[in-house]
Amino acid sequence: MKPKLVRNKIPQIITNAGKKCKWHYADSYLFSPGSKLGKYLYDKMQEELDEFMEDPCVEEAADMFEVLNAIIETYGAAHQAEEGGYSPFSYQDVVDCAKNKREERGSFDVGIILEEVCE
Protein backbone atom coordinates (compact mmCIF):
# COMPACT_ATOMS: atom_id res chain seq x y z
CA MET A 1 0.00 0.00 0.00
CA LYS A 2 1.31 3.44 -0.90
CA PRO A 3 1.37 5.73 2.15
CA LYS A 4 -1.45 8.27 2.07
CA LEU A 5 -3.01 10.90 4.26
CA VAL A 6 -6.04 9.65 6.20
CA ARG A 7 -8.47 11.17 8.64
CA ASN A 8 -7.17 11.48 12.21
CA LYS A 9 -9.31 8.68 13.67
CA ILE A 10 -8.60 6.06 10.98
CA PRO A 11 -5.71 4.28 12.81
CA GLN A 12 -7.92 3.84 15.90
CA ILE A 13 -10.85 2.64 13.79
CA ILE A 14 -8.56 0.03 12.18
CA THR A 15 -7.28 -1.07 15.62
CA ASN A 16 -10.82 -1.28 17.00
CA ALA A 17 -11.68 -3.58 14.09
CA GLY A 18 -9.01 -6.03 15.31
CA LYS A 19 -6.46 -5.13 12.64
CA LYS A 20 -3.02 -3.60 12.86
CA CYS A 21 -1.68 -0.68 10.92
CA LYS A 22 1.58 1.19 10.64
CA TRP A 23 1.37 4.96 10.45
CA HIS A 24 3.32 8.15 11.21
CA TYR A 25 2.74 11.88 11.32
CA ALA A 26 3.80 13.93 8.32
CA ASP A 27 7.22 15.46 8.95
CA SER A 28 5.70 18.90 9.15
CA TYR A 29 2.35 20.00 10.53
CA LEU A 30 2.61 23.14 8.45
CA PHE A 31 1.72 23.38 4.79
CA SER A 32 4.33 25.04 2.65
CA PRO A 33 5.46 24.52 -0.92
CA GLY A 34 7.56 21.38 -0.99
CA SER A 35 6.57 20.16 2.48
CA LYS A 36 5.59 16.52 2.90
CA LEU A 37 2.26 17.53 4.41
CA GLY A 38 1.65 19.82 1.44
CA LYS A 39 2.28 16.94 -0.97
CA TYR A 40 0.04 14.57 1.02
CA LEU A 41 -2.76 17.16 1.12
CA TYR A 42 -2.44 17.76 -2.62
CA ASP A 43 -2.54 14.00 -3.31
CA LYS A 44 -5.54 13.55 -0.98
CA MET A 45 -7.45 16.37 -2.69
CA GLN A 46 -6.79 14.77 -6.07
CA GLU A 47 -7.95 11.38 -4.73
CA GLU A 48 -11.14 12.87 -3.30
CA LEU A 49 -11.86 14.82 -6.49
CA ASP A 50 -11.42 11.64 -8.55
CA GLU A 51 -13.79 9.79 -6.22
CA PHE A 52 -16.35 12.60 -6.47
CA MET A 53 -16.17 12.57 -10.27
CA GLU A 54 -16.76 8.81 -10.21
CA ASP A 55 -19.61 9.02 -7.67
CA PRO A 56 -20.91 12.58 -7.15
CA CYS A 57 -22.49 12.40 -3.70
CA VAL A 58 -22.56 14.35 -0.47
CA GLU A 59 -20.03 12.02 1.20
CA GLU A 60 -17.40 12.64 -1.48
CA ALA A 61 -18.15 16.38 -1.46
CA ALA A 62 -17.69 16.35 2.33
CA ASP A 63 -14.31 14.62 1.92
CA MET A 64 -13.14 17.33 -0.50
CA PHE A 65 -14.41 19.98 1.89
CA GLU A 66 -12.50 18.40 4.79
CA VAL A 67 -9.25 18.30 2.79
CA LEU A 68 -9.72 21.92 1.71
CA ASN A 69 -10.30 22.88 5.35
CA ALA A 70 -7.06 21.12 6.35
CA ILE A 71 -5.17 22.96 3.61
CA ILE A 72 -6.57 26.30 4.78
CA GLU A 73 -5.81 25.59 8.44
CA THR A 74 -2.27 24.33 7.89
CA TYR A 75 -1.37 26.88 5.21
CA GLY A 76 -2.65 29.74 7.36
CA ALA A 77 -0.74 28.41 10.39
CA ALA A 78 2.46 28.08 8.34
CA HIS A 79 2.30 31.67 7.26
CA GLN A 80 1.50 32.92 10.72
CA ALA A 81 4.72 31.24 11.87
CA GLU A 82 6.86 32.79 9.12
CA GLU A 83 8.21 36.30 9.02
CA GLY A 84 7.24 38.18 5.87
CA GLY A 85 6.00 36.30 2.84
CA TYR A 86 2.30 35.67 2.42
CA SER A 87 -0.33 36.93 4.80
CA PRO A 88 -1.97 34.31 7.01
CA PHE A 89 -5.61 33.59 6.36
CA SER A 90 -8.38 31.65 8.00
CA TYR A 91 -11.34 29.58 6.87
CA GLN A 92 -13.59 32.62 7.34
CA ASP A 93 -11.23 34.71 5.19
CA VAL A 94 -11.65 32.17 2.38
CA VAL A 95 -15.46 32.12 2.79
CA ASP A 96 -15.58 35.93 2.73
CA CYS A 97 -13.31 36.14 -0.31
CA ALA A 98 -15.40 33.54 -2.18
CA LYS A 99 -18.57 35.50 -1.38
CA ASN A 100 -17.03 38.74 -2.63
CA LYS A 101 -15.74 37.11 -5.82
CA ARG A 102 -19.14 35.50 -6.42
CA GLU A 103 -20.86 38.90 -6.04
CA GLU A 104 -18.33 40.71 -8.28
CA ARG A 105 -17.56 38.07 -10.91
CA GLY A 106 -20.22 35.37 -10.51
CA SER A 107 -19.77 31.68 -9.75
CA PHE A 108 -19.09 28.56 -11.81
CA ASP A 109 -22.52 26.96 -11.48
CA VAL A 110 -23.99 27.76 -14.93
CA GLY A 111 -21.06 26.33 -16.90
CA ILE A 112 -19.91 29.25 -19.06
CA ILE A 113 -16.95 28.17 -21.21
CA LEU A 114 -14.87 31.10 -22.50
CA GLU A 115 -13.54 30.25 -25.94
CA GLU A 116 -11.83 33.44 -27.04
CA VAL A 117 -11.31 37.11 -26.21
CA CYS A 118 -10.92 39.50 -29.15
CA GLU A 119 -9.45 43.00 -29.05
N, C-alpha and C positions, 0 to 999 in steps of 0.2 A: 504494500500500500504506500502510495506517495504521501508524505506528510502534508497535512492541510489544516488550515484554521478551522476550529469548531467552536460552537457555543460553549460558554464557561462551564455549564453543568454536564456536558456530554461525558467526560471521564467518569464522573460519579454514577451517571445513568448506566454506563457500560458495566461498572463494578457491581452495581445493584442487581444487574441482570445475570450475575454469576460469571462474567467474563473478565479477562484481564486486558489492559491496554498500556501502551507505553506512550508517554506524552511529555512535553516540556513547554515552558513559556517562550515566546519569541524573545530574541536577544534584547530587543528594545520595546518598551511599552509606548514609545513615542513614534508617531508616523513622521517620516521625513523621506525625501527622495533617496532611494537606495537602501533604506532600512529594511531589515527582514520583515518586520511587522507590516511595513508599507507594501511589500511584495505579496505577503500572505493576504492582506486585505484586498489588494487588486485582484489576485487570483480567485478569492472567495466571491467578490462581486461578479466576476466573469462567470463563475460556476452558477451562481444564483440567477443571473440574467439568462443563461442558457436554459436552466431548468424552467424559468418563467416562460420563455419562448416556446418550450416544448409542452408545457401545461400551465397556461395562464390562469392562475387562481389566487385567492387571497393569501394562502399560505406562502406561496413563492414570492408574492409581492411583499409580504411581511418580512421574509428573509432578506430581500434586497434592501428594504427599509432599515433593518437591523444592522446590516453591513455598512450602509451609508452613515448611520448614526455613529458607529464605531470609528469610521474614518473621520467624521467631523470632530468627535470627542478627542481622539488621539492627535489629529493634526493640529487642532486648536491648542491642546496642551503642549505639544512640541514647540509651537511658536510662542507660547507664553514663557517657556523656559529659555528661549534663545534671546540674545541681545540683537536688536536690529532685525533686518530681514522682513518677512511678512508680518502683518498684524494678526494677532490671535482672533479667532471667531468662535462663536458658540452655535449650537443647534438653532436657537432663536434667531441669531443673525442670519443664518441660511434661510429660515422660513420667511423672515422679513424681506430679505433680498429677492427671494422667489416671488413673493407677493408683489413687490414693486416692479419687477421685470414683467410679470404677467399683466399688470395694469398698464405699463408703458408700451410693451412690445407684443403682448398676447402670450398664448401658451402653445403647446404642440398638439392639442387634442383634436383639431380638425384635419390635420394631415396635409398642410400646404407644402408642396415640393417646389422650391425655387430652382428654375432651370437656367436662367440667364439674367444678367443685368446689363442693360445697354446704356451707353452715354448719350 
